Amino acid sequence: MQPDQVTRRGFLKQAGWAGAGLALAARPRPFAFSANAQNAQAPASAAPASAPPGPDRLQMLRTAGATTPIKVTRLRDTLFLLQGVGGNMVAQIGPDGKLLIDSSAATASSRLRDTLSKLDPHPLKLLINTHWHFDHTDGNAALHNDMGAFIIAHENTRKRLSTPQEVQFYHLKLQASPTSSLPQETFTENEKLFVNNDEIDLGYMPEAHTDTDIYIYFVNGNVLHAGDIFFNDFYPFIDGGTGGTINGMIRAADTCLALADDKTKIVPGHGPLGDKDALQKYRDMLATIATRVEKLKSGGQTLEQAIAAKPTADFDAAWGKGSLTPDQFVTLVYSTL
Ligand SMILES: [Zn+2]
């Protein structure tokens, strides 16, 4: 589907944005907002509910990126988890040069460069984007221009980055990105890289968190970066405005579960490092809530009635501590079914 078609369709839907995705992964409710009651009372036929006009989320990410330290966790001998602002990153080191997954904020790039240089002396060669969202791609241009990284992503990531996008919920309009930040190589379904004595499998997960999501699996290292189809420990954002759907999220979780074994380290887009048990628990939460909301929707309940039925109630203590409130998550599920 063409990005502009998806975006127009998205205007008709309730839309949201992963506040958690724009901030420190470890900080709960970093950009929580209080539009929930207002959303719940809006008539179904009204324009999509949105947060009150507030600060520019991209600017907030960049401001935080200028000062936030990057935490490094060794996953395997050659693989590291990097956590600063924006999405979780993974770095692979070795004689072929470094490979990095996702690029955080543009303002974090000098700190990122220092962090990478301490891991080993080889230069950064490859950058892979899990999906188009700016909290995973804003650093692309700096890493490409200043460090020479060659950028790989799904073809829809390039399409979306190269055209204006809108995140209506947060009144956020994004300009087309400069050429230097665009993926230089794209693929549609699967891709294999053989780098630093590992096999790296990349695969598309359609209509999931967006229409641009891929997983990156290090076969020998047994580390899987799931991107934003996996928010570990809190309700995930589903960007219906750029092609995301709840059922695609569940299918994507199944795809990742099928790749993993009990020893696989699974990196979520946001939240702490996970494993197969954590991803299974998350997948079951998504599926249970989707089934309940689907039943309400197909039974003729409006969005407001579905929210009032509290279909997430027994999950809220465990999963409702991120930036999305339970009612907002129900809205995203309902509107993408
Ligand atoms: Zn995202």
py3Dmol code that shows the C-alpha trace and the ligand (Angstrom):
import py3Dmol

protein = """\
ATOM      1  CA  MET A   1       0.000   0.000   0.000  1.00  0.00           C
ATOM      2  CA  GLN A   2       1.245   3.454  -0.824  1.00  0.00           C
ATOM      3  CA  PRO A   3       2.173   5.575   2.172  1.00  0.00           C
ATOM      4  CA  ASP A   4      -0.154   8.414   1.260  1.00  0.00           C
ATOM      5  CA  GLN A   5      -3.084   6.038   0.979  1.00  0.00           C
ATOM      6  CA  VAL A   6      -2.295   4.583   4.360  1.00  0.00           C
ATOM      7  CA  THR A   7      -1.925   8.004   5.881  1.00  0.00           C
ATOM      8  CA  ARG A   8      -5.242   9.217   4.551  1.00  0.00           C
ATOM      9  CA  ARG A   9      -6.953   6.127   5.839  1.00  0.00           C
ATOM     10  CA  GLY A  10      -5.252   6.746   9.169  1.00  0.00           C
ATOM     11  CA  PHE A  11      -6.797  10.200   9.437  1.00  0.00           C
ATOM     12  CA  LEU A  12     -10.138   8.510   9.830  1.00  0.00           C
ATOM     13  CA  LYS A  13      -8.996   6.437  12.711  1.00  0.00           C
ATOM     14  CA  GLN A  14      -8.091   6.986  16.282  1.00  0.00           C
ATOM     15  CA  ALA A  15      -4.361   7.403  16.300  1.00  0.00           C
ATOM     16  CA  GLY A  16      -1.733   7.585  18.952  1.00  0.00           C
ATOM     17  CA  TRP A  17       1.965   7.733  19.471  1.00  0.00           C
ATOM     18  CA  ALA A  18       4.278   5.808  21.683  1.00  0.00           C
ATOM     19  CA  GLY A  19       5.352   8.400  24.180  1.00  0.00           C
ATOM     20  CA  ALA A  20       7.528   5.711  25.699  1.00  0.00           C
ATOM     21  CA  GLY A  21       9.104   5.318  22.329  1.00  0.00           C
ATOM     22  CA  LEU A  22      10.391   8.823  22.439  1.00  0.00           C
ATOM     23  CA  ALA A  23      12.073   8.730  25.759  1.00  0.00           C
ATOM     24  CA  LEU A  24      14.239   6.712  28.048  1.00  0.00           C
ATOM     25  CA  ALA A  25      13.145   3.130  27.912  1.00  0.00           C
ATOM     26  CA  ALA A  26      13.581   2.718  31.639  1.00  0.00           C
ATOM     27  CA  ARG A  27      11.481   5.709  32.625  1.00  0.00           C
ATOM     28  CA  PRO A  28       7.803   4.882  33.107  1.00  0.00           C
ATOM     29  CA  ARG A  29       5.138   7.196  31.655  1.00  0.00           C
ATOM     30  CA  PRO A  30       7.732   9.623  30.278  1.00  0.00           C
ATOM     31  CA  PHE A  31       5.287  11.585  28.176  1.00  0.00           C
ATOM     32  CA  ALA A  32       1.996  10.569  29.671  1.00  0.00           C
ATOM     33  CA  PHE A  33      -0.806  12.873  28.762  1.00  0.00           C
ATOM     34  CA  SER A  34      -4.260  13.391  30.185  1.00  0.00           C
ATOM     35  CA  ALA A  35      -6.471  13.257  27.121  1.00  0.00           C
ATOM     36  CA  ASN A  36      -7.909   9.915  28.021  1.00  0.00           C
ATOM     37  CA  ALA A  37     -11.214  10.954  29.546  1.00  0.00           C
ATOM     38  CA  GLN A  38     -11.682  13.352  26.685  1.00  0.00           C
ATOM     39  CA  ASN A  39     -11.024  10.561  24.199  1.00  0.00           C
ATOM     40  CA  ALA A  40     -13.483   8.236  25.846  1.00  0.00           C
ATOM     41  CA  GLN A  41     -16.277  10.766  25.647  1.00  0.00           C
ATOM     42  CA  ALA A  42     -15.766  11.720  22.032  1.00  0.00           C
ATOM     43  CA  PRO A  43     -18.516  10.501  19.723  1.00  0.00           C
ATOM     44  CA  ALA A  44     -17.424   7.753  17.365  1.00  0.00           C
ATOM     45  CA  SER A  45     -18.202   9.849  14.319  1.00  0.00           C
ATOM     46  CA  ALA A  46     -16.077  12.779  15.442  1.00  0.00           C
ATOM     47  CA  ALA A  47     -12.617  13.533  14.152  1.00  0.00           C
ATOM     48  CA  PRO A  48      -9.979  11.265  15.645  1.00  0.00           C
ATOM     49  CA  ALA A  49      -9.325  12.014  19.288  1.00  0.00           C
ATOM     50  CA  SER A  50      -6.013  13.620  19.923  1.00  0.00           C
ATOM     51  CA  ALA A  51      -3.840  14.834  22.711  1.00  0.00           C
ATOM     52  CA  PRO A  52      -4.031  18.531  23.534  1.00  0.00           C
ATOM     53  CA  PRO A  53      -1.529  20.604  21.567  1.00  0.00           C
ATOM     54  CA  GLY A  54       1.753  20.205  23.360  1.00  0.00           C
ATOM     55  CA  PRO A  55       5.458  20.192  22.851  1.00  0.00           C
ATOM     56  CA  ASP A  56       6.889  18.899  19.626  1.00  0.00           C
ATOM     57  CA  ARG A  57       7.727  15.254  20.299  1.00  0.00           C
ATOM     58  CA  LEU A  58      10.625  15.212  17.875  1.00  0.00           C
ATOM     59  CA  GLN A  59      12.116  18.245  19.592  1.00  0.00           C
ATOM     60  CA  MET A  60      11.630  16.582  22.969  1.00  0.00           C
ATOM     61  CA  LEU A  61      13.515  13.529  21.750  1.00  0.00           C
ATOM     62  CA  ARG A  62      16.350  15.681  20.453  1.00  0.00           C
ATOM     63  CA  THR A  63      16.547  17.700  23.644  1.00  0.00           C
ATOM     64  CA  ALA A  64      16.752  14.539  25.723  1.00  0.00           C
ATOM     65  CA  GLY A  65      19.217  12.994  23.292  1.00  0.00           C
ATOM     66  CA  ALA A  66      21.738  15.795  23.842  1.00  0.00           C
ATOM     67  CA  THR A  67      22.274  14.907  27.492  1.00  0.00           C
ATOM     68  CA  THR A  68      21.131  11.336  28.091  1.00  0.00           C
ATOM     69  CA  PRO A  69      23.849   8.745  28.706  1.00  0.00           C
ATOM     70  CA  ILE A  70      23.874   5.521  26.703  1.00  0.00           C
ATOM     71  CA  LYS A  71      23.772   2.371  28.791  1.00  0.00           C
ATOM     72  CA  VAL A  72      25.705  -0.573  27.354  1.00  0.00           C
ATOM     73  CA  THR A  73      24.869  -4.201  28.166  1.00  0.00           C
ATOM     74  CA  ARG A  74      26.905  -7.063  26.718  1.00  0.00           C
ATOM     75  CA  LEU A  75      24.558  -9.676  25.231  1.00  0.00           C
ATOM     76  CA  ARG A  76      27.155 -12.038  23.712  1.00  0.00           C
ATOM     77  CA  ASP A  77      30.866 -11.746  22.920  1.00  0.00           C
ATOM     78  CA  THR A  78      30.214  -9.573  19.869  1.00  0.00           C
ATOM     79  CA  LEU A  79      26.740  -8.202  20.574  1.00  0.00           C
ATOM     80  CA  PHE A  80      25.722  -5.290  22.791  1.00  0.00           C
ATOM     81  CA  LEU A  81      22.456  -3.670  23.811  1.00  0.00           C
ATOM     82  CA  LEU A  82      22.619   0.144  23.747  1.00  0.00           C
ATOM     83  CA  GLN A  83      19.915   2.115  25.558  1.00  0.00           C
ATOM     84  CA  GLY A  84      19.696   5.893  25.459  1.00  0.00           C
ATOM     85  CA  VAL A  85      16.808   7.943  24.079  1.00  0.00           C
ATOM     86  CA  GLY A  86      14.462   6.441  21.510  1.00  0.00           C
ATOM     87  CA  GLY A  87      14.395   2.778  20.633  1.00  0.00           C
ATOM     88  CA  ASN A  88      16.735   0.125  21.966  1.00  0.00           C
ATOM     89  CA  MET A  89      19.814  -0.336  19.786  1.00  0.00           C
ATOM     90  CA  VAL A  90      21.990  -3.393  19.199  1.00  0.00           C
ATOM     91  CA  ALA A  91      25.628  -3.157  18.105  1.00  0.00           C
ATOM     92  CA  GLN A  92      27.646  -6.009  16.634  1.00  0.00           C
ATOM     93  CA  ILE A  93      31.450  -5.730  16.611  1.00  0.00           C
ATOM     94  CA  GLY A  94      34.072  -7.624  14.624  1.00  0.00           C
ATOM     95  CA  PRO A  95      36.725  -7.511  11.913  1.00  0.00           C
ATOM     96  CA  ASP A  96      34.236  -6.625   9.159  1.00  0.00           C
ATOM     97  CA  GLY A  97      33.370  -3.417  10.983  1.00  0.00           C
ATOM     98  CA  LYS A  98      30.503  -2.551  13.273  1.00  0.00           C
ATOM     99  CA  LEU A  99      26.853  -3.085  12.568  1.00  0.00           C
ATOM    100  CA  LEU A 100      24.253  -1.030  14.436  1.00  0.00           C
ATOM    101  CA  ILE A 101      20.495  -1.478  14.654  1.00  0.00           C
ATOM    102  CA  ASP A 102      18.575   1.824  14.911  1.00  0.00           C
ATOM    103  CA  SER A 103      20.031   5.273  15.351  1.00  0.00           C
ATOM    104  CA  SER A 104      18.322   7.095  18.251  1.00  0.00           C
ATOM    105  CA  ALA A 105      18.188  10.912  18.143  1.00  0.00           C
ATOM    106  CA  ALA A 106      20.366  13.042  15.872  1.00  0.00           C
ATOM    107  CA  THR A 107      21.596  14.886  18.968  1.00  0.00           C
ATOM    108  CA  ALA A 108      22.838  11.613  20.496  1.00  0.00           C
ATOM    109  CA  SER A 109      25.123  10.810  17.573  1.00  0.00           C
ATOM    110  CA  SER A 110      28.390  12.104  19.056  1.00  0.00           C
ATOM    111  CA  ARG A 111      27.755  10.223  22.265  1.00  0.00           C
ATOM    112  CA  LEU A 112      26.810   7.181  20.227  1.00  0.00           C
ATOM    113  CA  ARG A 113      30.052   7.493  18.280  1.00  0.00           C
ATOM    114  CA  ASP A 114      32.065   7.582  21.535  1.00  0.00           C
ATOM    115  CA  THR A 115      30.153   4.614  22.899  1.00  0.00           C
ATOM    116  CA  LEU A 116      30.772   2.578  19.747  1.00  0.00           C
ATOM    117  CA  SER A 117      34.463   3.507  19.632  1.00  0.00           C
ATOM    118  CA  LYS A 118      34.955   2.069  23.106  1.00  0.00           C
ATOM    119  CA  LEU A 119      33.559  -1.315  22.058  1.00  0.00           C
ATOM    120  CA  ASP A 120      36.306  -2.072  19.512  1.00  0.00           C
ATOM    121  CA  PRO A 121      38.527  -0.184  17.054  1.00  0.00           C
ATOM    122  CA  HIS A 122      36.732  -1.107  13.827  1.00  0.00           C
ATOM    123  CA  PRO A 123      34.640   1.550  12.057  1.00  0.00           C
ATOM    124  CA  LEU A 124      30.854   1.547  11.805  1.00  0.00           C
ATOM    125  CA  LYS A 125      29.913   0.010   8.467  1.00  0.00           C
ATOM    126  CA  LEU A 126      26.234  -0.925   8.529  1.00  0.00           C
ATOM    127  CA  LEU A 127      23.116   0.606  10.042  1.00  0.00           C
ATOM    128  CA  ILE A 128      19.790  -1.257   9.969  1.00  0.00           C
ATOM    129  CA  ASN A 129      16.471   0.460  10.796  1.00  0.00           C
ATOM    130  CA  THR A 130      13.778  -1.673  12.423  1.00  0.00           C
ATOM    131  CA  HIS A 131      11.072   0.718  11.098  1.00  0.00           C
ATOM    132  CA  TRP A 132      10.508   4.330  10.063  1.00  0.00           C
ATOM    133  CA  HIS A 133       9.619   6.061  13.364  1.00  0.00           C
ATOM    134  CA  PHE A 134      11.914   8.967  14.164  1.00  0.00           C
ATOM    135  CA  ASP A 135      12.920   7.661  17.580  1.00  0.00           C
ATOM    136  CA  HIS A 136      14.679   4.863  15.624  1.00  0.00           C
ATOM    137  CA  THR A 137      15.903   6.816  12.580  1.00  0.00           C
ATOM    138  CA  ASP A 138      16.618  10.426  13.580  1.00  0.00           C
ATOM    139  CA  GLY A 139      20.347   9.663  13.901  1.00  0.00           C
ATOM    140  CA  ASN A 140      20.591   8.141  10.415  1.00  0.00           C
ATOM    141  CA  ALA A 141      22.003  11.187   8.639  1.00  0.00           C
ATOM    142  CA  ALA A 142      24.727  11.774  11.245  1.00  0.00           C
ATOM    143  CA  LEU A 143      25.796   8.124  11.234  1.00  0.00           C
ATOM    144  CA  HIS A 144      25.828   8.084   7.442  1.00  0.00           C
ATOM    145  CA  ASN A 145      27.536  11.440   6.886  1.00  0.00           C
ATOM    146  CA  ASP A 146      29.998  11.441   9.771  1.00  0.00           C
ATOM    147  CA  MET A 147      30.731   7.736  10.194  1.00  0.00           C
ATOM    148  CA  GLY A 148      30.050   6.359   6.737  1.00  0.00           C
ATOM    149  CA  ALA A 149      27.351   3.886   7.701  1.00  0.00           C
ATOM    150  CA  PHE A 150      25.525   2.145   4.849  1.00  0.00           C
ATOM    151  CA  ILE A 151      21.822   1.997   5.739  1.00  0.00           C
ATOM    152  CA  ILE A 152      19.533  -1.005   5.185  1.00  0.00           C
ATOM    153  CA  ALA A 153      15.776  -1.167   5.873  1.00  0.00           C
ATOM    154  CA  HIS A 154      12.451  -2.329   4.504  1.00  0.00           C
ATOM    155  CA  GLU A 155      11.409  -0.522   1.337  1.00  0.00           C
ATOM    156  CA  ASN A 156       8.444   1.090   3.125  1.00  0.00           C
ATOM    157  CA  THR A 157      10.829   2.678   5.625  1.00  0.00           C
ATOM    158  CA  ARG A 158      12.539   4.454   2.758  1.00  0.00           C
ATOM    159  CA  LYS A 159       9.177   5.440   1.254  1.00  0.00           C
ATOM    160  CA  ARG A 160       7.943   6.917   4.508  1.00  0.00           C
ATOM    161  CA  LEU A 161      11.182   8.703   5.380  1.00  0.00           C
ATOM    162  CA  SER A 162      11.356  10.225   1.923  1.00  0.00           C
ATOM    163  CA  THR A 163       7.853  11.719   2.089  1.00  0.00           C
ATOM    164  CA  PRO A 164       6.107  13.945   4.682  1.00  0.00           C
ATOM    165  CA  GLN A 165       4.310  12.043   7.424  1.00  0.00           C
ATOM    166  CA  GLU A 166       1.812  13.101  10.044  1.00  0.00           C
ATOM    167  CA  VAL A 167       1.175  11.794  13.526  1.00  0.00           C
ATOM    168  CA  GLN A 168      -2.166  13.378  14.090  1.00  0.00           C
ATOM    169  CA  PHE A 169      -2.651  12.325  17.694  1.00  0.00           C
ATOM    170  CA  TYR A 170       0.263  14.491  18.782  1.00  0.00           C
ATOM    171  CA  HIS A 171      -0.316  17.172  16.179  1.00  0.00           C
ATOM    172  CA  LEU A 172       3.042  16.201  14.760  1.00  0.00           C
ATOM    173  CA  LYS A 173       3.935  16.796  11.162  1.00  0.00           C
ATOM    174  CA  LEU A 174       7.210  15.368   9.945  1.00  0.00           C
ATOM    175  CA  GLN A 175       9.007  16.653   6.913  1.00  0.00           C
ATOM    176  CA  ALA A 176      10.607  14.380   4.365  1.00  0.00           C
ATOM    177  CA  SER A 177      14.047  13.357   5.605  1.00  0.00           C
ATOM    178  CA  PRO A 178      17.226  14.408   3.790  1.00  0.00           C
ATOM    179  CA  THR A 179      18.679  11.947   1.300  1.00  0.00           C
ATOM    180  CA  SER A 180      21.612  11.172   3.581  1.00  0.00           C
ATOM    181  CA  SER A 181      19.267   9.673   6.164  1.00  0.00           C
ATOM    182  CA  LEU A 182      17.456   7.358   3.739  1.00  0.00           C
ATOM    183  CA  PRO A 183      18.173   3.626   3.516  1.00  0.00           C
ATOM    184  CA  GLN A 184      20.583   2.920   0.666  1.00  0.00           C
ATOM    185  CA  GLU A 185      19.476  -0.657   0.303  1.00  0.00           C
ATOM    186  CA  THR A 186      15.934  -1.903   0.788  1.00  0.00           C
ATOM    187  CA  PHE A 187      14.132  -5.224   0.574  1.00  0.00           C
ATOM    188  CA  THR A 188      10.531  -6.415   0.552  1.00  0.00           C
ATOM    189  CA  GLU A 189      10.379  -9.780   2.336  1.00  0.00           C
ATOM    190  CA  ASN A 190      13.673 -11.244   3.559  1.00  0.00           C
ATOM    191  CA  GLU A 191      17.369 -10.478   3.493  1.00  0.00           C
ATOM    192  CA  LYS A 192      20.467 -12.288   4.738  1.00  0.00           C
ATOM    193  CA  LEU A 193      23.765 -10.709   5.717  1.00  0.00           C
ATOM    194  CA  PHE A 194      26.947 -12.582   6.566  1.00  0.00           C
ATOM    195  CA  VAL A 195      28.966 -10.241   8.725  1.00  0.00           C
ATOM    196  CA  ASN A 196      31.530 -10.755  11.471  1.00  0.00           C
ATOM    197  CA  ASN A 197      31.222 -14.529  11.362  1.00  0.00           C
ATOM    198  CA  ASP A 198      27.507 -14.481  11.968  1.00  0.00           C
ATOM    199  CA  GLU A 199      24.458 -14.977   9.788  1.00  0.00           C
ATOM    200  CA  ILE A 200      21.985 -12.154  10.178  1.00  0.00           C
ATOM    201  CA  ASP A 201      18.437 -12.813   9.029  1.00  0.00           C
ATOM    202  CA  LEU A 202      16.111  -9.894   8.354  1.00  0.00           C
ATOM    203  CA  GLY A 203      12.390 -10.419   7.795  1.00  0.00           C
ATOM    204  CA  TYR A 204       9.360  -8.259   7.111  1.00  0.00           C
ATOM    205  CA  MET A 205       6.423  -8.298   9.527  1.00  0.00           C
ATOM    206  CA  PRO A 206       3.534  -6.718   7.585  1.00  0.00           C
ATOM    207  CA  GLU A 207       0.832  -4.455   9.044  1.00  0.00           C
ATOM    208  CA  ALA A 208       2.166  -4.769  12.584  1.00  0.00           C
ATOM    209  CA  HIS A 209       3.336  -1.700  14.561  1.00  0.00           C
ATOM    210  CA  THR A 210       3.514   0.119  11.183  1.00  0.00           C
ATOM    211  CA  ASP A 211       3.844  -1.115   7.598  1.00  0.00           C
ATOM    212  CA  THR A 212       7.660  -0.900   7.820  1.00  0.00           C
ATOM    213  CA  ASP A 213       8.631  -3.364  10.581  1.00  0.00           C
ATOM    214  CA  ILE A 214      11.412  -5.918  10.300  1.00  0.00           C
ATOM    215  CA  TYR A 215      13.096  -8.281  12.759  1.00  0.00           C
ATOM    216  CA  ILE A 216      16.861  -8.750  12.806  1.00  0.00           C
ATOM    217  CA  TYR A 217      18.069 -12.152  14.021  1.00  0.00           C
ATOM    218  CA  PHE A 218      21.724 -12.963  14.707  1.00  0.00           C
ATOM    219  CA  VAL A 219      21.710 -16.720  14.162  1.00  0.00           C
ATOM    220  CA  ASN A 220      25.038 -17.640  15.781  1.00  0.00           C
ATOM    221  CA  GLY A 221      24.761 -15.027  18.506  1.00  0.00           C
ATOM    222  CA  ASN A 222      21.146 -16.051  19.107  1.00  0.00           C
ATOM    223  CA  VAL A 223      20.029 -12.463  19.618  1.00  0.00           C
ATOM    224  CA  LEU A 224      16.790 -11.200  18.077  1.00  0.00           C
ATOM    225  CA  HIS A 225      15.914  -7.513  17.731  1.00  0.00           C
ATOM    226  CA  ALA A 226      12.130  -7.449  17.377  1.00  0.00           C
ATOM    227  CA  GLY A 227      11.756  -3.677  16.949  1.00  0.00           C
ATOM    228  CA  ASP A 228       8.508  -2.040  18.052  1.00  0.00           C
ATOM    229  CA  ILE A 229       6.326  -5.083  17.514  1.00  0.00           C
ATOM    230  CA  PHE A 230       7.535  -5.856  21.064  1.00  0.00           C
ATOM    231  CA  PHE A 231       7.164  -3.399  23.947  1.00  0.00           C
ATOM    232  CA  ASN A 232       8.406  -5.328  26.950  1.00  0.00           C
ATOM    233  CA  ASP A 233       6.262  -4.776  30.058  1.00  0.00           C
ATOM    234  CA  PHE A 234       3.754  -2.221  28.798  1.00  0.00           C
ATOM    235  CA  TYR A 235       0.959  -1.756  26.272  1.00  0.00           C
ATOM    236  CA  PRO A 236       2.438  -1.131  22.830  1.00  0.00           C
ATOM    237  CA  PHE A 237       1.668   1.676  20.455  1.00  0.00           C
ATOM    238  CA  ILE A 238       0.067   0.555  17.188  1.00  0.00           C
ATOM    239  CA  ASP A 239       0.467   3.194  14.499  1.00  0.00           C
ATOM    240  CA  GLY A 240      -2.706   2.643  12.523  1.00  0.00           C
ATOM    241  CA  GLY A 241      -2.010   5.852  10.623  1.00  0.00           C
ATOM    242  CA  THR A 242       1.038   4.253   8.983  1.00  0.00           C
ATOM    243  CA  GLY A 243      -0.292   0.766   8.445  1.00  0.00           C
ATOM    244  CA  GLY A 244      -0.184  -0.879  11.885  1.00  0.00           C
ATOM    245  CA  THR A 245      -2.841  -3.340  13.086  1.00  0.00           C
ATOM    246  CA  ILE A 246      -3.382  -5.364  16.253  1.00  0.00           C
ATOM    247  CA  ASN A 247      -3.665  -8.643  14.358  1.00  0.00           C
ATOM    248  CA  GLY A 248      -0.436  -7.887  12.519  1.00  0.00           C
ATOM    249  CA  MET A 249       1.227  -7.264  15.895  1.00  0.00           C
ATOM    250  CA  ILE A 250       0.099 -10.711  17.063  1.00  0.00           C
ATOM    251  CA  ARG A 251       1.325 -12.351  13.835  1.00  0.00           C
ATOM    252  CA  ALA A 252       4.647 -10.528  14.191  1.00  0.00           C
ATOM    253  CA  ALA A 253       5.037 -11.794  17.752  1.00  0.00           C
ATOM    254  CA  ASP A 254       4.368 -15.322  16.454  1.00  0.00           C
ATOM    255  CA  THR A 255       7.023 -14.842  13.768  1.00  0.00           C
ATOM    256  CA  CYS A 256       9.578 -13.853  16.389  1.00  0.00           C
ATOM    257  CA  LEU A 257       8.560 -16.653  18.751  1.00  0.00           C
ATOM    258  CA  ALA A 258       9.132 -19.174  15.960  1.00  0.00           C
ATOM    259  CA  LEU A 259      12.712 -17.909  15.536  1.00  0.00           C
ATOM    260  CA  ALA A 260      13.541 -18.063  19.228  1.00  0.00           C
ATOM    261  CA  ASP A 261      14.550 -20.813  21.614  1.00  0.00           C
ATOM    262  CA  ASP A 262      14.887 -20.736  25.375  1.00  0.00           C
ATOM    263  CA  LYS A 263      18.338 -19.157  25.161  1.00  0.00           C
ATOM    264  CA  THR A 264      17.497 -16.399  22.661  1.00  0.00           C
ATOM    265  CA  LYS A 265      17.976 -12.870  23.942  1.00  0.00           C
ATOM    266  CA  ILE A 266      15.089 -10.841  22.553  1.00  0.00           C
ATOM    267  CA  VAL A 267      15.516  -7.071  22.339  1.00  0.00           C
ATOM    268  CA  PRO A 268      12.236  -5.157  22.337  1.00  0.00           C
ATOM    269  CA  GLY A 269      11.891  -1.780  20.644  1.00  0.00           C
ATOM    270  CA  HIS A 270      11.232  -0.327  24.078  1.00  0.00           C
ATOM    271  CA  GLY A 271      11.580  -1.669  27.584  1.00  0.00           C
ATOM    272  CA  PRO A 272      14.042  -4.059  29.204  1.00  0.00           C
ATOM    273  CA  LEU A 273      15.789  -6.979  27.479  1.00  0.00           C
ATOM    274  CA  GLY A 274      13.413  -9.918  27.037  1.00  0.00           C
ATOM    275  CA  ASP A 275      13.412 -13.608  26.264  1.00  0.00           C
ATOM    276  CA  LYS A 276      11.017 -16.127  24.749  1.00  0.00           C
ATOM    277  CA  ASP A 277       8.916 -16.372  27.906  1.00  0.00           C
ATOM    278  CA  ALA A 278       8.508 -12.586  28.057  1.00  0.00           C
ATOM    279  CA  LEU A 279       7.533 -12.393  24.391  1.00  0.00           C
ATOM    280  CA  GLN A 280       5.061 -15.267  24.807  1.00  0.00           C
ATOM    281  CA  LYS A 281       3.450 -13.507  27.764  1.00  0.00           C
ATOM    282  CA  TYR A 282       3.193 -10.307  25.727  1.00  0.00           C
ATOM    283  CA  ARG A 283       1.746 -12.148  22.722  1.00  0.00           C
ATOM    284  CA  ASP A 284      -0.887 -13.822  24.901  1.00  0.00           C
ATOM    285  CA  MET A 285      -1.852 -10.455  26.398  1.00  0.00           C
ATOM    286  CA  LEU A 286      -2.290  -8.957  22.920  1.00  0.00           C
ATOM    287  CA  ALA A 287      -4.314 -11.915  21.654  1.00  0.00           C
ATOM    288  CA  THR A 288      -6.606 -12.034  24.682  1.00  0.00           C
ATOM    289  CA  ILE A 289      -7.382  -8.321  24.513  1.00  0.00           C
ATOM    290  CA  ALA A 290      -7.821  -8.413  20.730  1.00  0.00           C
ATOM    291  CA  THR A 291     -10.320 -11.260  21.028  1.00  0.00           C
ATOM    292  CA  ARG A 292     -12.319  -9.407  23.675  1.00  0.00           C
ATOM    293  CA  VAL A 293     -12.363  -6.127  21.745  1.00  0.00           C
ATOM    294  CA  GLU A 294     -13.206  -7.899  18.495  1.00  0.00           C
ATOM    295  CA  LYS A 295     -16.188  -9.508  20.191  1.00  0.00           C
ATOM    296  CA  LEU A 296     -17.393  -6.124  21.427  1.00  0.00           C
ATOM    297  CA  LYS A 297     -16.895  -4.486  18.035  1.00  0.00           C
ATOM    298  CA  SER A 298     -18.516  -7.247  16.016  1.00  0.00           C
ATOM    299  CA  GLY A 299     -21.382  -7.226  18.515  1.00  0.00           C
ATOM    300  CA  GLY A 300     -22.104  -3.638  17.563  1.00  0.00           C
ATOM    301  CA  GLN A 301     -20.501  -1.864  20.512  1.00  0.00           C
ATOM    302  CA  THR A 302     -19.151   1.592  19.758  1.00  0.00           C
ATOM    303  CA  LEU A 303     -15.604   2.525  20.677  1.00  0.00           C
ATOM    304  CA  GLU A 304     -16.904   4.326  23.758  1.00  0.00           C
ATOM    305  CA  GLN A 305     -18.890   1.277  24.833  1.00  0.00           C
ATOM    306  CA  ALA A 306     -15.895  -0.976  24.225  1.00  0.00           C
ATOM    307  CA  ILE A 307     -13.725   1.292  26.383  1.00  0.00           C
ATOM    308  CA  ALA A 308     -16.397   1.349  29.087  1.00  0.00           C
ATOM    309  CA  ALA A 309     -16.453  -2.473  29.109  1.00  0.00           C
ATOM    310  CA  LYS A 310     -12.839  -2.400  30.388  1.00  0.00           C
ATOM    311  CA  PRO A 311     -11.608  -5.361  28.330  1.00  0.00           C
ATOM    312  CA  THR A 312      -8.051  -4.910  29.620  1.00  0.00           C
ATOM    313  CA  ALA A 313      -8.918  -4.686  33.327  1.00  0.00           C
ATOM    314  CA  ASP A 314      -7.137  -7.843  34.486  1.00  0.00           C
ATOM    315  CA  PHE A 315      -3.992  -6.872  32.537  1.00  0.00           C
ATOM    316  CA  ASP A 316      -3.734  -3.252  33.591  1.00  0.00           C
ATOM    317  CA  ALA A 317      -1.690  -3.755  36.755  1.00  0.00           C
ATOM    318  CA  ALA A 318       1.010  -5.557  34.775  1.00  0.00           C
ATOM    319  CA  TRP A 319       0.892  -3.731  31.434  1.00  0.00           C
ATOM    320  CA  GLY A 320      -0.689  -0.348  32.066  1.00  0.00           C
ATOM    321  CA  LYS A 321       2.388   1.374  33.461  1.00  0.00           C
ATOM    322  CA  GLY A 322       3.791   2.670  30.159  1.00  0.00           C
ATOM    323  CA  SER A 323       2.840   5.886  28.434  1.00  0.00           C
ATOM    324  CA  LEU A 324      -0.348   4.458  26.907  1.00  0.00           C
ATOM    325  CA  THR A 325      -3.295   4.244  29.268  1.00  0.00           C
ATOM    326  CA  PRO A 326      -5.505   1.143  29.089  1.00  0.00           C
ATOM    327  CA  ASP A 327      -8.285   3.175  27.442  1.00  0.00           C
ATOM    328  CA  GLN A 328      -5.902   4.460  24.808  1.00  0.00           C
ATOM    329  CA  PHE A 329      -4.705   0.941  24.108  1.00  0.00           C
ATOM    330  CA  VAL A 330      -8.292  -0.263  23.705  1.00  0.00           C
ATOM    331  CA  THR A 331      -8.798   2.610  21.262  1.00  0.00           C
ATOM    332  CA  LEU A 332      -5.805   1.507  19.194  1.00  0.00           C
ATOM    333  CA  VAL A 333      -6.932  -2.126  19.192  1.00  0.00           C
ATOM    334  CA  TYR A 334     -10.544  -1.272  18.302  1.00  0.00           C
ATOM    335  CA  SER A 335      -9.588   1.124  15.542  1.00  0.00           C
ATOM    336  CA  THR A 336      -7.134  -1.249  13.844  1.00  0.00           C
ATOM    337  CA  LEU A 337      -9.325  -4.366  13.908  1.00  0.00           C
TER     338      LEU A 337
END
"""
ligand_1 = """\
1
ZN
Zn 7.815 2.811 16.606
"""
view = py3Dmol.view(width=600, height=400)
view.addModel(protein, "pdb")
view.setStyle({"model": 0}, {"cartoon": {"style": "trace"}})
view.addModel(ligand_1, "xyz")
view.setStyle({"model": 1}, {"stick": {}})
view.zoomTo()
view.show()
